[in-house]
Every structure is written in C-alpha cells, then in structure tokens.
C-alpha cells in the first residue's frame, strides 16, 4: 500500500497525458477517415463531393449533389481551414481534389495539420506546437 501511495503522484500526471494524447489521435483519425471516405464517395458515385468547415469550427460537413442530405462529422477539436479564405474542399470524380489544409486545434497548444493533396487526393497529417 505504501508503494502505491508513493507512486500515485508520479504516475497520475503521466496517465492523464497519455489519455489526452489518445483522445487527440482518435479525433485526428476520425477527421482523416471522414476525408478519405469523402474521396471514396466521389470516385464511387462518379460525381464531385464537397467537404466544408462549419462556421463554428466544430464539424466538417460533406455534401454530394444539390439534393443530397449533408453528412456531418462533429469533432471535439476546433477545425480551421488554412487559409481561412478556403473553407471548402472538393473531391472530384476521378479521385483528385481542389487541395487544402485543415488545422485542428487541441487543448494544450497542440496544432495538427491535415493536408489533402490536389493531384492525388491523398490525406496526410502533421503534428506541431502552436
């Protein structure tokens, strides 16, 4: 019991950081999966698919066609288009995209940048500090 009491102050902060890191990775994986699914949908349906950042920055929205119902992907992270003047990304029927970057802001001054390549539609992730 004494060993547990002595180890608790050391282990607890480390465990909390690990949980926060796991939450961040999970959210980033969800956003990248959403973008990859949007590209796949464009290819499968042979039509453009648009992904936009909601005005409050708490969700990405996928739209396919004028009449289609939007698919919303909420996130615990703050999402910003980079640059802010380009909050919409379009995946084309042949798999390419208009290209773009999204910055995901996490608690603790961690910024994750998700980049979609214009020619291939490839989605990559870069992690950094703000």
Biotite code that builds the C-alpha atoms (Angstrom):
import biotite.structure as struc

atoms = struc.array([
    struc.Atom([0.000, 0.000, 0.000], chain_id="A", res_id=1, res_name="UNK", atom_name="CA", element="C"),
    struc.Atom([2.894, 2.317, 0.764], chain_id="A", res_id=2, res_name="UNK", atom_name="CA", element="C"),
    struc.Atom([4.336, 1.741, -2.717], chain_id="A", res_id=3, res_name="UNK", atom_name="CA", element="C"),
    struc.Atom([1.031, 2.718, -4.349], chain_id="A", res_id=4, res_name="UNK", atom_name="CA", element="C"),
    struc.Atom([0.826, 5.866, -2.225], chain_id="A", res_id=5, res_name="UNK", atom_name="CA", element="C"),
    struc.Atom([4.349, 6.866, -3.221], chain_id="A", res_id=6, res_name="UNK", atom_name="CA", element="C"),
    struc.Atom([3.877, 6.085, -6.930], chain_id="A", res_id=7, res_name="UNK", atom_name="CA", element="C"),
    struc.Atom([0.480, 7.805, -7.371], chain_id="A", res_id=8, res_name="UNK", atom_name="CA", element="C"),
    struc.Atom([1.786, 11.408, -7.621], chain_id="A", res_id=9, res_name="UNK", atom_name="CA", element="C"),
    struc.Atom([4.273, 10.339, -10.282], chain_id="A", res_id=10, res_name="UNK", atom_name="CA", element="C"),
    struc.Atom([2.013, 8.044, -12.311], chain_id="A", res_id=11, res_name="UNK", atom_name="CA", element="C"),
    struc.Atom([-1.211, 10.126, -12.332], chain_id="A", res_id=12, res_name="UNK", atom_name="CA", element="C"),
    struc.Atom([0.079, 13.057, -14.479], chain_id="A", res_id=13, res_name="UNK", atom_name="CA", element="C"),
    struc.Atom([1.667, 10.637, -16.933], chain_id="A", res_id=14, res_name="UNK", atom_name="CA", element="C"),
    struc.Atom([-1.571, 8.695, -17.235], chain_id="A", res_id=15, res_name="UNK", atom_name="CA", element="C"),
    struc.Atom([-3.544, 11.904, -17.843], chain_id="A", res_id=16, res_name="UNK", atom_name="CA", element="C"),
    struc.Atom([-1.143, 12.976, -20.638], chain_id="A", res_id=17, res_name="UNK", atom_name="CA", element="C"),
    struc.Atom([-1.478, 9.537, -22.200], chain_id="A", res_id=18, res_name="UNK", atom_name="CA", element="C"),
    struc.Atom([-5.277, 9.776, -22.180], chain_id="A", res_id=19, res_name="UNK", atom_name="CA", element="C"),
    struc.Atom([-5.201, 13.268, -23.736], chain_id="A", res_id=20, res_name="UNK", atom_name="CA", element="C"),
    struc.Atom([-2.810, 12.044, -26.419], chain_id="A", res_id=21, res_name="UNK", atom_name="CA", element="C"),
    struc.Atom([-5.092, 9.086, -27.146], chain_id="A", res_id=22, res_name="UNK", atom_name="CA", element="C"),
    struc.Atom([-8.128, 11.393, -27.465], chain_id="A", res_id=23, res_name="UNK", atom_name="CA", element="C"),
    struc.Atom([-6.201, 13.645, -29.855], chain_id="A", res_id=24, res_name="UNK", atom_name="CA", element="C"),
    struc.Atom([-5.101, 10.725, -32.038], chain_id="A", res_id=25, res_name="UNK", atom_name="CA", element="C"),
    struc.Atom([-8.652, 9.376, -32.080], chain_id="A", res_id=26, res_name="UNK", atom_name="CA", element="C"),
    struc.Atom([-10.126, 12.718, -33.181], chain_id="A", res_id=27, res_name="UNK", atom_name="CA", element="C"),
    struc.Atom([-7.471, 13.210, -35.875], chain_id="A", res_id=28, res_name="UNK", atom_name="CA", element="C"),
    struc.Atom([-8.049, 9.663, -37.145], chain_id="A", res_id=29, res_name="UNK", atom_name="CA", element="C"),
    struc.Atom([-11.788, 10.379, -37.324], chain_id="A", res_id=30, res_name="UNK", atom_name="CA", element="C"),
    struc.Atom([-11.255, 13.544, -39.376], chain_id="A", res_id=31, res_name="UNK", atom_name="CA", element="C"),
    struc.Atom([-8.814, 11.885, -41.778], chain_id="A", res_id=32, res_name="UNK", atom_name="CA", element="C"),
    struc.Atom([-11.169, 8.899, -42.189], chain_id="A", res_id=33, res_name="UNK", atom_name="CA", element="C"),
    struc.Atom([-14.008, 11.300, -42.954], chain_id="A", res_id=34, res_name="UNK", atom_name="CA", element="C"),
    struc.Atom([-11.920, 12.993, -45.667], chain_id="A", res_id=35, res_name="UNK", atom_name="CA", element="C"),
    struc.Atom([-10.833, 9.665, -47.162], chain_id="A", res_id=36, res_name="UNK", atom_name="CA", element="C"),
    struc.Atom([-14.451, 8.480, -47.185], chain_id="A", res_id=37, res_name="UNK", atom_name="CA", element="C"),
    struc.Atom([-15.469, 11.672, -49.000], chain_id="A", res_id=38, res_name="UNK", atom_name="CA", element="C"),
    struc.Atom([-12.861, 10.960, -51.710], chain_id="A", res_id=39, res_name="UNK", atom_name="CA", element="C"),
    struc.Atom([-14.061, 7.361, -51.987], chain_id="A", res_id=40, res_name="UNK", atom_name="CA", element="C"),
    struc.Atom([-17.664, 8.548, -52.297], chain_id="A", res_id=41, res_name="UNK", atom_name="CA", element="C"),
    struc.Atom([-16.704, 10.917, -55.130], chain_id="A", res_id=42, res_name="UNK", atom_name="CA", element="C"),
    struc.Atom([-14.973, 8.099, -57.008], chain_id="A", res_id=43, res_name="UNK", atom_name="CA", element="C"),
    struc.Atom([-17.735, 5.552, -56.379], chain_id="A", res_id=44, res_name="UNK", atom_name="CA", element="C"),
    struc.Atom([-20.575, 7.872, -57.370], chain_id="A", res_id=45, res_name="UNK", atom_name="CA", element="C"),
    struc.Atom([-18.592, 9.478, -60.187], chain_id="A", res_id=46, res_name="UNK", atom_name="CA", element="C"),
    struc.Atom([-19.526, 12.945, -59.014], chain_id="A", res_id=47, res_name="UNK", atom_name="CA", element="C"),
    struc.Atom([-17.929, 15.746, -57.026], chain_id="A", res_id=48, res_name="UNK", atom_name="CA", element="C"),
    struc.Atom([-18.189, 15.708, -53.245], chain_id="A", res_id=49, res_name="UNK", atom_name="CA", element="C"),
    struc.Atom([-17.733, 18.889, -51.224], chain_id="A", res_id=50, res_name="UNK", atom_name="CA", element="C"),
    struc.Atom([-16.355, 18.991, -47.672], chain_id="A", res_id=51, res_name="UNK", atom_name="CA", element="C"),
    struc.Atom([-16.751, 22.250, -45.750], chain_id="A", res_id=52, res_name="UNK", atom_name="CA", element="C"),
    struc.Atom([-15.928, 23.509, -42.268], chain_id="A", res_id=53, res_name="UNK", atom_name="CA", element="C"),
    struc.Atom([-18.975, 24.585, -40.269], chain_id="A", res_id=54, res_name="UNK", atom_name="CA", element="C"),
    struc.Atom([-18.990, 28.243, -39.253], chain_id="A", res_id=55, res_name="UNK", atom_name="CA", element="C"),
    struc.Atom([-18.379, 27.423, -35.572], chain_id="A", res_id=56, res_name="UNK", atom_name="CA", element="C"),
    struc.Atom([-15.390, 25.221, -36.463], chain_id="A", res_id=57, res_name="UNK", atom_name="CA", element="C"),
    struc.Atom([-16.741, 22.217, -34.569], chain_id="A", res_id=58, res_name="UNK", atom_name="CA", element="C"),
    struc.Atom([-17.654, 19.995, -37.512], chain_id="A", res_id=59, res_name="UNK", atom_name="CA", element="C"),
    struc.Atom([-16.924, 19.061, -41.098], chain_id="A", res_id=60, res_name="UNK", atom_name="CA", element="C"),
    struc.Atom([-19.862, 18.698, -43.474], chain_id="A", res_id=61, res_name="UNK", atom_name="CA", element="C"),
    struc.Atom([-19.924, 16.513, -46.593], chain_id="A", res_id=62, res_name="UNK", atom_name="CA", element="C"),
    struc.Atom([-22.307, 17.346, -49.433], chain_id="A", res_id=63, res_name="UNK", atom_name="CA", element="C"),
    struc.Atom([-22.880, 15.293, -52.543], chain_id="A", res_id=64, res_name="UNK", atom_name="CA", element="C"),
    struc.Atom([-25.105, 16.776, -55.221], chain_id="A", res_id=65, res_name="UNK", atom_name="CA", element="C"),
    struc.Atom([-27.612, 19.595, -54.868], chain_id="A", res_id=66, res_name="UNK", atom_name="CA", element="C"),
    struc.Atom([-30.422, 17.471, -53.430], chain_id="A", res_id=67, res_name="UNK", atom_name="CA", element="C"),
    struc.Atom([-28.388, 15.158, -51.213], chain_id="A", res_id=68, res_name="UNK", atom_name="CA", element="C"),
    struc.Atom([-28.616, 15.328, -47.466], chain_id="A", res_id=69, res_name="UNK", atom_name="CA", element="C"),
    struc.Atom([-25.447, 16.589, -45.799], chain_id="A", res_id=70, res_name="UNK", atom_name="CA", element="C"),
    struc.Atom([-23.317, 14.250, -43.688], chain_id="A", res_id=71, res_name="UNK", atom_name="CA", element="C"),
    struc.Atom([-21.939, 15.995, -40.609], chain_id="A", res_id=72, res_name="UNK", atom_name="CA", element="C"),
    struc.Atom([-18.796, 14.888, -38.730], chain_id="A", res_id=73, res_name="UNK", atom_name="CA", element="C"),
    struc.Atom([-18.635, 16.656, -35.336], chain_id="A", res_id=74, res_name="UNK", atom_name="CA", element="C"),
    struc.Atom([-15.273, 16.907, -33.608], chain_id="A", res_id=75, res_name="UNK", atom_name="CA", element="C"),
    struc.Atom([-14.052, 17.821, -30.137], chain_id="A", res_id=76, res_name="UNK", atom_name="CA", element="C"),
    struc.Atom([-11.231, 19.795, -31.747], chain_id="A", res_id=77, res_name="UNK", atom_name="CA", element="C"),
    struc.Atom([-11.516, 23.245, -33.291], chain_id="A", res_id=78, res_name="UNK", atom_name="CA", element="C"),
    struc.Atom([-11.254, 22.941, -37.093], chain_id="A", res_id=79, res_name="UNK", atom_name="CA", element="C"),
    struc.Atom([-9.993, 25.836, -39.224], chain_id="A", res_id=80, res_name="UNK", atom_name="CA", element="C"),
    struc.Atom([-9.400, 25.936, -42.945], chain_id="A", res_id=81, res_name="UNK", atom_name="CA", element="C"),
    struc.Atom([-5.858, 27.010, -43.812], chain_id="A", res_id=82, res_name="UNK", atom_name="CA", element="C"),
    struc.Atom([-6.079, 29.569, -45.366], chain_id="A", res_id=83, res_name="UNK", atom_name="CA", element="C"),
    struc.Atom([-9.324, 30.747, -43.813], chain_id="A", res_id=84, res_name="UNK", atom_name="CA", element="C"),
    struc.Atom([-10.474, 32.070, -47.191], chain_id="A", res_id=85, res_name="UNK", atom_name="CA", element="C"),
    struc.Atom([-10.780, 28.470, -48.471], chain_id="A", res_id=86, res_name="UNK", atom_name="CA", element="C"),
    struc.Atom([-13.151, 26.634, -46.078], chain_id="A", res_id=87, res_name="UNK", atom_name="CA", element="C"),
    struc.Atom([-14.358, 24.252, -48.819], chain_id="A", res_id=88, res_name="UNK", atom_name="CA", element="C"),
    struc.Atom([-12.566, 21.271, -50.337], chain_id="A", res_id=89, res_name="UNK", atom_name="CA", element="C"),
    struc.Atom([-13.909, 19.393, -53.351], chain_id="A", res_id=90, res_name="UNK", atom_name="CA", element="C"),
    struc.Atom([-13.098, 15.789, -54.253], chain_id="A", res_id=91, res_name="UNK", atom_name="CA", element="C"),
    struc.Atom([-13.561, 15.129, -57.954], chain_id="A", res_id=92, res_name="UNK", atom_name="CA", element="C"),
    struc.Atom([-14.963, 12.009, -59.608], chain_id="A", res_id=93, res_name="UNK", atom_name="CA", element="C"),
    struc.Atom([-11.541, 10.753, -60.726], chain_id="A", res_id=94, res_name="UNK", atom_name="CA", element="C"),
    struc.Atom([-10.032, 10.979, -57.208], chain_id="A", res_id=95, res_name="UNK", atom_name="CA", element="C"),
    struc.Atom([-8.231, 14.305, -57.412], chain_id="A", res_id=96, res_name="UNK", atom_name="CA", element="C"),
    struc.Atom([-9.200, 17.238, -55.204], chain_id="A", res_id=97, res_name="UNK", atom_name="CA", element="C"),
    struc.Atom([-9.020, 21.004, -55.149], chain_id="A", res_id=98, res_name="UNK", atom_name="CA", element="C"),
    struc.Atom([-6.463, 20.560, -52.374], chain_id="A", res_id=99, res_name="UNK", atom_name="CA", element="C"),
    struc.Atom([-6.474, 22.136, -48.976], chain_id="A", res_id=100, res_name="UNK", atom_name="CA", element="C"),
    struc.Atom([-5.359, 22.124, -45.382], chain_id="A", res_id=101, res_name="UNK", atom_name="CA", element="C"),
    struc.Atom([-7.276, 21.960, -42.149], chain_id="A", res_id=102, res_name="UNK", atom_name="CA", element="C"),
    struc.Atom([-5.765, 22.944, -38.807], chain_id="A", res_id=103, res_name="UNK", atom_name="CA", element="C"),
    struc.Atom([-7.112, 21.027, -35.813], chain_id="A", res_id=104, res_name="UNK", atom_name="CA", element="C"),
    struc.Atom([-6.518, 22.862, -32.542], chain_id="A", res_id=105, res_name="UNK", atom_name="CA", element="C"),
    struc.Atom([-6.314, 20.714, -29.439], chain_id="A", res_id=106, res_name="UNK", atom_name="CA", element="C"),
    struc.Atom([-6.112, 21.740, -25.796], chain_id="A", res_id=107, res_name="UNK", atom_name="CA", element="C"),
    struc.Atom([-2.549, 22.294, -24.647], chain_id="A", res_id=108, res_name="UNK", atom_name="CA", element="C"),
    struc.Atom([-1.392, 24.338, -27.643], chain_id="A", res_id=109, res_name="UNK", atom_name="CA", element="C"),
    struc.Atom([-1.092, 21.345, -29.968], chain_id="A", res_id=110, res_name="UNK", atom_name="CA", element="C"),
    struc.Atom([-1.922, 22.011, -33.615], chain_id="A", res_id=111, res_name="UNK", atom_name="CA", element="C"),
    struc.Atom([-2.430, 19.158, -36.066], chain_id="A", res_id=112, res_name="UNK", atom_name="CA", element="C"),
    struc.Atom([-2.474, 19.979, -39.772], chain_id="A", res_id=113, res_name="UNK", atom_name="CA", element="C"),
    struc.Atom([-4.392, 17.685, -42.109], chain_id="A", res_id=114, res_name="UNK", atom_name="CA", element="C"),
    struc.Atom([-3.393, 18.209, -45.739], chain_id="A", res_id=115, res_name="UNK", atom_name="CA", element="C"),
    struc.Atom([-5.252, 16.976, -48.816], chain_id="A", res_id=116, res_name="UNK", atom_name="CA", element="C"),
    struc.Atom([-3.060, 16.859, -51.929], chain_id="A", res_id=117, res_name="UNK", atom_name="CA", element="C"),
    struc.Atom([-4.653, 18.413, -55.032], chain_id="A", res_id=118, res_name="UNK", atom_name="CA", element="C"),
    struc.Atom([-3.496, 15.925, -57.666], chain_id="A", res_id=119, res_name="UNK", atom_name="CA", element="C"),
    struc.Atom([-3.975, 12.653, -55.797], chain_id="A", res_id=120, res_name="UNK", atom_name="CA", element="C"),
    struc.Atom([-6.441, 13.487, -53.022], chain_id="A", res_id=121, res_name="UNK", atom_name="CA", element="C"),
    struc.Atom([-4.008, 11.902, -50.550], chain_id="A", res_id=122, res_name="UNK", atom_name="CA", element="C"),
    struc.Atom([-4.636, 12.848, -46.903], chain_id="A", res_id=123, res_name="UNK", atom_name="CA", element="C"),
    struc.Atom([-1.614, 13.398, -44.626], chain_id="A", res_id=124, res_name="UNK", atom_name="CA", element="C"),
    struc.Atom([-1.206, 14.540, -41.035], chain_id="A", res_id=125, res_name="UNK", atom_name="CA", element="C"),
    struc.Atom([1.481, 16.764, -39.487], chain_id="A", res_id=126, res_name="UNK", atom_name="CA", element="C"),
    struc.Atom([1.636, 17.484, -35.760], chain_id="A", res_id=127, res_name="UNK", atom_name="CA", element="C"),
    struc.Atom([3.160, 20.623, -34.278], chain_id="A", res_id=128, res_name="UNK", atom_name="CA", element="C"),
    struc.Atom([3.020, 23.060, -31.384], chain_id="A", res_id=129, res_name="UNK", atom_name="CA", element="C"),
    struc.Atom([1.389, 26.477, -31.673], chain_id="A", res_id=130, res_name="UNK", atom_name="CA", element="C"),
])
